Amino acid sequence: MRWSWVGLVAVVLACAGTSKQGPVSELARTEAATAVLTVLAKDAEDRPLPGIPFRIRQAMADPPEVYWGTTDAQGQARLTVPPGWYVFTAEASGYQTFVDPDVRLGREHPASVTMTLRPSASVAGRVVDGAGQPLRAVSLSWIPADPTAPRLDLVGNPDGTFRFEGMGPGSGVLLARRKGYSDERQVFDARPVELALVMREQGALRVTAFSPGGGLAHPPEVKIKALDPVSKEGAWIDEKVKDARVYRGLEPGRYRVTVTCPVGIGAAWSASSDVEVVAGGTRELTLRFDNVPERAPLRGRVVGADGQPVAGVELRASSGDPKKDAFVSESSGTTDLEGRFAVHQLLAGPVRVVVHKGNTRVELGPDAGDVSVEIRSHPIVQGRVLGPDGTPLTSFQVNSTKHERTAGRYQYTLEGPWPERLTFSAEGLASTRRRVEPREERTVLADVILKAGRDVRVRLLRKDGQPALSKGWVDLSPLPGHESTFAWDQAFLRVEADGRFLLENVPREPLILEAETEEDGTALLPLSPDVAEVTVPLVPAANLVGTVADESGRPLPGTRLMTGCEVYPDELPVTDAEGRFRLQVVSGRECFLSVFDTGGPSGWPSPPLRVFWPQRFTTGRPGETVRVDLRPRSGPASIQVLFPGAGEWDRVLLVPGDVPMPSTVDAVHTLMVSAVEPDFGPAEPRPERQVENGFYRSWQEPRFSQLPLGRYTVFVLGNRVGTVVLRYPVNLTQPGVHRFETPRPEVGGVHFVD
């Protein structure tokens, strides 16, 4: 697979959030293309409106080119402009401003904008606090439901008054914000005549904490957690006032407050209480440990799987549930030479014990006395690494762990009981890989013998027989379907002065050599076990051309594309002003062309979300041109995956049909390049959000929209340790959003070895 998905995410992150375009079609640079925009303005009664000024600005350029026009006596106008993506705006006295953020123009795709201008009005208002006093400098926004109308933003006057100019007659959302006050959000079914807002002051909380000994806690460790949904959790101000801590700027609602105090070396008690914070007021809360029952020391013994005592192991015991109990405690201890321990200063109640070695966890009852805790350790792999002559190596690596002067012996702790792949390497020798399937706590592997490798010099030749001097790379891989221990995990590759590539420490087994240069072509050929020097004739790349257009065939410029077949890809290819793309691809491959990002400006209103199926294609013969056109998918259903705890190593994919779990890691890789990625943007944008972080949403809130009804399979992948895959079949029988929650892939997933 040319692109690993971890590497691909890195490229995506580098490209996202920038207006710089990647490679585009040369046609856009060599031809002075023009396109025609037709404009029609009318009022709510369908009567033409003459003399309406308008402008269009380029959506992708920074700074954008702007073109102006005015409708004639028939309410019409025509503009001839370069092809591309434009944002259309018309502002006229007495009318609500009209905006179309999705005007797409091509030479063969003229566009028209019909704007219905609705009468506007001036809407005044006033903002006061809970006592009726005017509030100054309030930030106010009117977000109309009309998708052709812009949001209106202003800051209120010192006397609390404000006035929205140019408000249309339709429904909308009013937002008001001011520091120290709760956000105000009101929904209107029609344009209001006037606006009278009362903003609630945020509340304050004064916390006084006493230690278990009865004195004031100095300094108290206090944590606050909102129990009701609030818009600004964690944005409050924490300050110390005399013998208390005061938290200002809290949204009205319920909070859980916890104070933690040390009670000895390695031990701490916590007291918690729920409190209701009211608008504009200060709640007083005092936390004490009066008459809290303490249990007798927890004593016991830590043993291994063989029943023998384990000495010098740290463990931590805790009682109480921090989410619901008023008092909790935590204390630590260490086992002695006989594996025994005693944990003091625990509060009464059930006890949880965590042994750090192996991360063993046990639950004990409130009356537990002398207990026995068995360590369930991570599996351990042991063995020896020998050189070509059978003698133990004095220096080698197992994965990234170095071993020096160990007489060839190693011990490696695996992440879990699932299969893993270990790489063994040493300087001057060919590295090798071993698949490990732990069946017990300690697994002894057969001796690993690192053999002498070979140096392979590779000379790349252009089609005319001359050396290829453009930037390039050479890669080796095992024969498809061939059982191989090949491991290329060290920097073998360097370029010699005459332009030859030197591959060092190559195993003496049949391999596949793949070469690629930026300008001179590509090659794929077998490399036999005894070859030390090879001349590789490069063949020209194939060409992939096509267009990306919307449902009506209008070009979609600025669309970033992905395919695993590009020749020397430095950047993601981007469609030009007419939605066209042209790029070089490695010939003779089966690939998938996918849309990564449709780009464009942010703001409200925003362009409609368009999503695409990955398009399978064959790259063809060297020098051949292959065409692939992409059009958005459409359907009445969506899938929303609730994925708590998602991290940078997790990925959610969708495949049409009821697809079984892949059986091999190669099948997983094929699935990854052919599956549908989550929407890179909000399927249901909230108008009050001015900026949407598409990448964050597609990662934390994966959603697949505009799906036809039918069967699908969702795959959840993790790649922290190897590759772990969860599978969820979904049958969409009704329009609407189908939601379900998934755990992390490590919980119940199938582990694959890369």
Summary of the structure (lengths in Angstrom):
residues: 754
radius of gyration: 33.4
end to end distance: 11.7
largest distance: 99.6
contacts: 2338
relative contact order: 0.09
helix: 5%
strand: 48%
